[in-house]
Amino acid sequence: MKTYQVVLSKSYIVTIKAQSDEQAKRMSEFYTSDIKDLSTSKDRLERGFSIEEIENGVNEALEAEEVASTH
């Protein structure tokens, strides 16, 4: 198999209770992560691929907006 590097961009909406919008953005950036390979050995075998490494390239909160409390 050949090896490729793919730049992949994902965005998330994180609902967080915080003291301010700036703290909400900072804490969301720092305390969230999903950098893991979700494929199973069956997936890799049947589809002929292998994820070698996943590294975090960009982790930047773009916006914080206060929302109504649900409690």
N, C-alpha and C positions, 0 to 999 in steps of 0.2 A: 504494500500500500504506500501511496505518497503521503507526505505530511503537509498540512495546510494550516495557516493561521487565519482565523476569521475574526474580524472586528464586529462584535455584536452589541447592539444598544437595546437596553430594556428600561422601562420606567415603571415606577410603582407609586401608588398613593398610600401613604402611611398615616394612619390616624393616631395621634399621640397627644397626651395631656402634658403640658409644659407651662413654664412661667411666662414665656414670650414666644413670638414667632421665630426669633433668632435661635433661641434654645431648642425649639422644636426641630428646626432644620439641622442644627449641629448634632443633636442626639439621634435623629433619624439617620443621618449619614454615618455616625460612628457605631451605632448599636444594631444595625441591620446588615444582613449578609445572606446570600443564597448561592455562593460560589461552590457548587458541588456537582458532580456528575450524577445525573439521575438515571442513566442507562443501566440496564441489567446485563449480566453476561449473555443471556439469551438474545437481547437486543443487538449487542455487539457482534455476536456470532452470526445471527440471521441477516443482519444488514451490512456486515463487513466494514466495521469502523471501530476506532478506539480513541477515546478522548484522552490525550496525554497530559494536558495541563489546562487549568482555567485560572487566569489571573485577573484581578480587579484593575481596570484601566481608569475608569472615571466613576466617581461617587460624589455627585454634587446635587444638593437640594436646590431646586429651581424656584419654588414658591411655597409659602406657608399662609394658610387662610384659616381664620377662626371659624369654627362651625358650632352649631347649637348642640348643647349637651343632651345625651340620650338618657341621662339618669337624673 
